[in-house]
Amino acid sequence: MNNFQLEALLNAELKPEQVKDYSPNGLQVQGRDNVQTIVTGVTACQDLIDKAIEYQADAILVHHGYFWRGESQSIRGMKYQRIKMLIENGINLYGYHLPLDIHPTLGNNAQLAKRLGIEIIGGLEPNNPVSIPVYGKLSTPMTLGQFEQQVATVLNRTPLVVDGGRTARIETVGLCTGGAQDFIDLAAEQGMDAYLSGEISERTTFSAREQGVHYVAAGHHATERYGVKALGEWLADHHGLTTHFVDIDNPA
C-alpha cells in the first residue's frame, strides 16, 4: 500500500479532525513509498525504531509520536538521532494520539474496558459526542480490593489505589487511559463509584478522598498498550498488511 494511501485509510477510520490534539495526527515522518510491514507500539522511542529496523519494517505506527505542542522545534540530540534513523532506513512514522484514545472499538479506552469487564455506556464530558473520558458498568460488581486485583491481573502490574471511602462495592467506573487523572472530578460529579486512569498527581488523592470516588492509577504505558495493538491487528485482518506489535517495557 502506498504510504499516503495508508494515512488516508487511518484518517478515515480514526477521524482525527474530530478532536483538538497536542500533536499532529497521521504521517509525521515520511519514508519509502510502499508499505507492507508495520511495527506498532505505544511510543516511538529509539528501542522501537531499532525493532522496526530489525523487522525490516516500512512503517512504525504509534500512539505517542513526535512534535508535541510546547516542545522545542529544534531537531537535535535525542530527537535528531530518532528522526535520522527513520530517514536513513526509509521508515514512515504514523502517530495517532487522542483519536486512538476515543475510537469506539479500537481505542485505548474501549480496549482496556473490554479487558476489565466494563461495559461502556457513554462519555463523561457532558454534551460532548467525542468525550475523551468515558464511563460504564462492571459486568460483576466488585469490592475495591477485587477491582484492584482485576486490574493487576489484566495489566500485569500493581496499580496505585486511593480508597474514596464512600461505597463498599464498585459498579460504575469512569475511565480514561494515560495521563487523565484530573477527569476524576467529572467522575465525581456524575456519581461514579470509581475512576481509573494511568497516572496520579498529588492533588488526585484528595480529590478521591473528599469526593468519595475510589481512584486507580494503573500506569500510563500499561493502560495504553491495547489500542495501537488492536489497530495493527485491524490493518492485518482487513487490509492484508503485516504487523508486529512490540511492547517496549515502561514502568511509568
DRENDO-702455 format. One record per residue (C-alpha): residue in one letter; residue number from 1; x, z negated, y negated. Coordinates in Angstrom, 2 decimals. Example, Ala and Ser with C-alpha at 12.3 -4.5 7.8 and 13.67 -1.06 7.14 Angstrom:
BEGIN
SITE;a;1;12.30;-7.80;4.50
SITE;s;2;13.67;-7.14;1.06
***
This chain:
BEGIN
SITE;m;1;0.00;0.00;0.00
SITE;n;2;1.22;0.78;-3.49
SITE;n;3;2.28;-2.35;-5.40
SITE;f;4;-0.13;-1.70;-8.27
SITE;q;5;-2.96;-0.97;-5.83
SITE;l;6;-2.27;-4.35;-4.23
SITE;e;7;-2.51;-6.02;-7.63
SITE;a;8;-5.84;-4.30;-8.28
SITE;l;9;-7.10;-5.41;-4.87
SITE;l;10;-6.10;-9.03;-5.50
SITE;n;11;-7.58;-8.95;-9.00
SITE;a;12;-10.87;-7.62;-7.67
SITE;e;13;-11.07;-10.47;-5.17
SITE;l;14;-9.78;-13.35;-7.32
SITE;k;15;-11.21;-12.25;-10.70
SITE;p;16;-8.53;-13.77;-12.98
SITE;e;17;-10.43;-12.61;-16.08
SITE;q;18;-12.98;-15.38;-15.46
SITE;v;19;-10.61;-18.21;-16.41
SITE;k;20;-8.18;-19.03;-19.20
SITE;d;21;-4.90;-19.86;-17.49
SITE;y;22;-1.44;-21.28;-18.23
SITE;s;23;0.49;-18.32;-16.83
SITE;p;24;-0.10;-14.60;-16.19
SITE;n;25;-2.02;-13.80;-13.02
SITE;g;26;-1.16;-10.72;-11.00
SITE;l;27;2.09;-8.81;-10.65
SITE;q;28;4.69;-10.90;-12.51
SITE;v;29;7.91;-9.17;-11.41
SITE;q;30;7.79;-5.53;-10.32
SITE;g;31;9.63;-4.47;-7.17
SITE;r;32;9.54;-1.49;-4.83
SITE;d;33;6.54;0.84;-4.94
SITE;n;34;5.25;0.38;-1.39
SITE;v;35;4.24;-2.98;0.06
SITE;q;36;3.74;-3.68;3.75
SITE;t;37;5.35;-7.06;4.40
SITE;i;38;4.44;-10.06;2.25
SITE;v;39;5.74;-13.64;2.26
SITE;t;40;3.21;-16.17;0.97
SITE;g;41;3.93;-19.68;-0.23
SITE;v;42;2.94;-22.29;-2.77
SITE;t;43;5.80;-21.88;-5.28
SITE;a;44;8.21;-19.02;-5.97
SITE;c;45;11.29;-21.22;-5.59
SITE;q;46;14.72;-19.97;-4.52
SITE;d;47;14.17;-21.09;-0.91
SITE;l;48;11.03;-18.94;-0.69
SITE;i;49;12.88;-15.95;-2.16
SITE;d;50;15.62;-16.42;0.43
SITE;k;51;12.99;-16.43;3.19
SITE;a;52;11.46;-13.24;1.79
SITE;i;53;14.86;-11.55;1.89
SITE;e;54;15.29;-12.76;5.47
SITE;y;55;11.92;-11.24;6.41
SITE;q;56;12.82;-8.04;4.51
SITE;a;57;9.59;-8.55;2.59
SITE;d;58;8.32;-6.12;-0.01
SITE;a;59;6.47;-8.81;-1.92
SITE;i;60;6.02;-12.54;-2.45
SITE;l;61;2.54;-13.93;-3.15
SITE;v;62;2.32;-17.47;-4.55
SITE;h;63;0.12;-19.98;-6.33
SITE;h;64;2.90;-21.14;-8.68
SITE;g;65;4.69;-18.15;-10.15
SITE;y;66;6.65;-17.78;-13.39
SITE;f;67;6.29;-17.53;-17.19
SITE;w;68;4.31;-20.69;-17.84
SITE;r;69;2.89;-21.41;-21.28
SITE;g;70;5.26;-23.55;-23.32
SITE;e;71;8.40;-22.85;-21.28
SITE;s;72;11.47;-21.19;-22.80
SITE;q;73;11.21;-17.42;-22.98
SITE;s;74;14.91;-17.03;-22.22
SITE;i;75;15.83;-15.67;-18.79
SITE;r;76;18.87;-17.76;-17.95
SITE;g;77;20.06;-20.37;-15.46
SITE;m;78;17.65;-21.02;-12.59
SITE;k;79;15.08;-18.52;-13.89
SITE;y;80;17.75;-15.82;-14.15
SITE;q;81;19.00;-16.42;-10.62
SITE;r;82;15.49;-16.19;-9.17
SITE;i;83;14.50;-13.04;-11.05
SITE;k;84;17.88;-11.46;-10.36
SITE;m;85;17.39;-11.91;-6.61
SITE;l;86;13.89;-10.45;-6.76
SITE;i;87;15.01;-7.37;-8.68
SITE;e;88;18.17;-6.78;-6.63
SITE;n;89;16.12;-6.86;-3.43
SITE;g;90;13.18;-4.85;-4.75
SITE;i;91;10.71;-7.67;-4.12
SITE;n;92;7.42;-7.74;-6.03
SITE;l;93;6.23;-11.17;-7.17
SITE;y;94;2.49;-11.83;-7.43
SITE;g;95;1.21;-15.14;-8.78
SITE;y;96;-2.37;-16.46;-8.95
SITE;h;97;-2.91;-19.92;-10.37
SITE;l;98;-6.41;-21.10;-11.38
SITE;p;99;-8.15;-18.07;-9.83
SITE;l;100;-6.76;-19.18;-6.47
SITE;d;101;-7.88;-22.77;-7.03
SITE;i;102;-11.51;-21.84;-7.58
SITE;h;103;-12.19;-18.94;-5.18
SITE;p;104;-15.31;-19.98;-3.23
SITE;t;105;-13.88;-19.29;0.25
SITE;l;106;-10.14;-18.54;-0.01
SITE;g;107;-9.37;-21.01;-2.80
SITE;n;108;-7.39;-24.22;-2.64
SITE;n;109;-10.45;-26.39;-3.26
SITE;a;110;-12.57;-24.58;-0.69
SITE;q;111;-9.87;-24.54;1.98
SITE;l;112;-8.99;-28.22;1.53
SITE;a;113;-12.65;-29.28;1.50
SITE;k;114;-13.22;-27.38;4.74
SITE;r;115;-10.36;-29.20;6.44
SITE;l;116;-11.54;-32.59;5.20
SITE;g;117;-15.14;-32.11;6.29
SITE;i;118;-16.51;-31.90;2.74
SITE;e;119;-19.40;-29.51;2.10
SITE;i;120;-19.02;-28.24;-1.46
SITE;i;121;-22.25;-28.44;-3.46
SITE;g;122;-21.15;-27.31;-6.91
SITE;g;123;-18.83;-27.71;-9.88
SITE;l;124;-18.03;-30.98;-11.62
SITE;e;125;-17.83;-29.34;-15.06
SITE;p;126;-21.39;-29.22;-16.45
SITE;n;127;-22.75;-25.75;-17.28
SITE;n;128;-19.54;-24.03;-16.19
SITE;p;129;-20.12;-21.40;-13.47
SITE;v;130;-16.36;-21.28;-12.80
SITE;s;131;-15.71;-25.03;-12.82
SITE;i;132;-12.16;-25.90;-11.78
SITE;p;133;-13.08;-29.25;-10.10
SITE;v;134;-15.87;-29.27;-7.52
SITE;y;135;-17.90;-31.88;-5.66
SITE;g;136;-19.56;-32.20;-2.30
SITE;k;137;-20.57;-34.46;0.57
SITE;l;138;-18.68;-35.61;3.62
SITE;s;139;-20.28;-34.41;6.84
SITE;t;140;-19.94;-38.00;8.06
SITE;p;141;-19.83;-40.89;5.52
SITE;m;142;-16.64;-42.98;5.82
SITE;t;143;-15.08;-46.17;4.60
SITE;l;144;-12.19;-45.76;2.16
SITE;g;145;-9.78;-46.61;4.96
SITE;q;146;-11.28;-43.97;7.23
SITE;f;147;-11.16;-41.34;4.49
SITE;e;148;-7.54;-42.23;3.75
SITE;q;149;-6.70;-41.74;7.42
SITE;q;150;-8.58;-38.43;7.48
SITE;v;151;-6.55;-37.15;4.53
SITE;a;152;-3.29;-38.37;6.07
SITE;t;153;-4.06;-36.65;9.38
SITE;v;154;-5.08;-33.33;7.82
SITE;l;155;-2.21;-33.13;5.32
SITE;n;156;0.42;-34.85;7.47
SITE;r;157;1.36;-37.22;4.66
SITE;t;158;0.22;-40.65;3.50
SITE;p;159;-1.87;-40.42;0.31
SITE;l;160;-1.73;-42.88;-2.55
SITE;v;161;-5.12;-44.62;-2.76
SITE;v;162;-6.75;-46.64;-5.54
SITE;d;163;-9.75;-48.74;-4.47
SITE;g;164;-12.52;-48.28;-7.03
SITE;g;165;-14.37;-51.22;-5.54
SITE;r;166;-17.92;-50.00;-6.19
SITE;t;167;-19.01;-48.78;-2.78
SITE;a;168;-18.02;-49.65;0.76
SITE;r;169;-18.79;-46.19;2.13
SITE;i;170;-17.86;-42.76;0.81
SITE;e;171;-20.32;-39.89;0.97
SITE;t;172;-19.95;-37.92;-2.27
SITE;v;173;-16.48;-36.69;-3.22
SITE;g;174;-15.15;-34.90;-6.30
SITE;l;175;-12.20;-32.64;-5.56
SITE;c;176;-9.56;-30.61;-7.37
SITE;t;177;-6.19;-29.77;-5.85
SITE;g;178;-2.86;-30.03;-7.66
SITE;g;179;-2.36;-31.86;-10.94
SITE;a;180;-6.00;-32.54;-11.81
SITE;q;181;-6.18;-36.33;-11.85
SITE;d;182;-7.92;-36.53;-15.23
SITE;f;183;-11.08;-34.96;-13.83
SITE;i;184;-11.73;-38.40;-12.33
SITE;d;185;-13.75;-39.15;-15.48
SITE;l;186;-16.11;-36.28;-14.69
SITE;a;187;-16.42;-37.58;-11.14
SITE;a;188;-17.36;-40.99;-12.51
SITE;e;189;-19.92;-39.52;-14.93
SITE;q;190;-21.59;-37.70;-12.04
SITE;g;191;-21.67;-40.74;-9.79
SITE;m;192;-19.16;-39.69;-7.15
SITE;d;193;-18.08;-42.28;-4.61
SITE;a;194;-14.53;-40.90;-4.60
SITE;y;195;-12.33;-38.34;-6.28
SITE;l;196;-9.36;-36.57;-4.68
SITE;s;197;-6.57;-34.61;-6.32
SITE;g;198;-2.87;-34.01;-5.87
SITE;e;199;-1.22;-36.25;-8.45
SITE;i;200;-1.72;-39.60;-10.15
SITE;s;201;-0.87;-40.86;-13.63
SITE;e;202;-0.54;-44.45;-14.81
SITE;r;203;-3.93;-44.19;-16.52
SITE;t;204;-5.66;-42.91;-13.37
SITE;t;205;-5.53;-46.32;-11.71
SITE;f;206;-7.54;-47.95;-14.48
SITE;s;207;-9.99;-45.06;-14.66
SITE;a;208;-10.70;-45.57;-10.97
SITE;r;209;-10.99;-49.36;-11.08
SITE;e;210;-13.01;-49.60;-14.28
SITE;q;211;-15.42;-46.79;-13.43
SITE;g;212;-15.86;-47.71;-9.77
SITE;v;213;-14.55;-44.48;-8.25
SITE;h;214;-12.13;-44.51;-5.31
SITE;y;215;-9.13;-42.27;-6.09
SITE;v;216;-6.97;-40.45;-3.57
SITE;a;217;-3.74;-38.75;-4.68
SITE;a;218;-2.82;-36.55;-1.74
SITE;g;219;0.14;-34.59;-3.14
SITE;h;220;0.27;-31.56;-5.44
SITE;h;221;2.03;-29.35;-2.92
SITE;a;222;0.19;-30.71;0.10
SITE;t;223;-3.26;-30.05;-1.36
SITE;e;224;-2.36;-26.50;-2.41
SITE;r;225;-0.87;-25.11;0.80
SITE;y;226;-4.06;-23.64;2.16
SITE;g;227;-5.37;-21.23;-0.48
SITE;v;228;-2.40;-18.88;-0.54
SITE;k;229;-2.19;-19.09;3.27
SITE;a;230;-5.84;-18.04;3.54
SITE;l;231;-5.30;-15.26;1.00
SITE;g;232;-2.40;-13.89;3.03
SITE;e;233;-4.47;-14.00;6.21
SITE;w;234;-7.26;-12.13;4.40
SITE;l;235;-4.80;-9.39;3.42
SITE;a;236;-3.60;-9.14;7.01
SITE;d;237;-7.05;-9.18;8.63
SITE;h;238;-8.87;-6.91;6.19
SITE;h;239;-6.17;-4.66;4.77
SITE;g;240;-3.58;-4.28;7.52
SITE;l;241;-0.65;-5.87;5.71
SITE;t;242;1.96;-8.01;7.46
SITE;t;243;2.05;-11.53;6.03
SITE;h;244;4.20;-14.59;6.72
SITE;f;245;3.21;-17.98;5.30
SITE;v;246;6.29;-20.10;4.56
SITE;d;247;5.80;-23.76;3.74
SITE;i;248;8.79;-25.00;1.73
SITE;d;249;8.67;-28.78;2.00
SITE;n;250;7.95;-30.60;-1.25
SITE;p;251;7.20;-34.36;-1.37
SITE;a;252;5.51;-34.13;-4.79
***
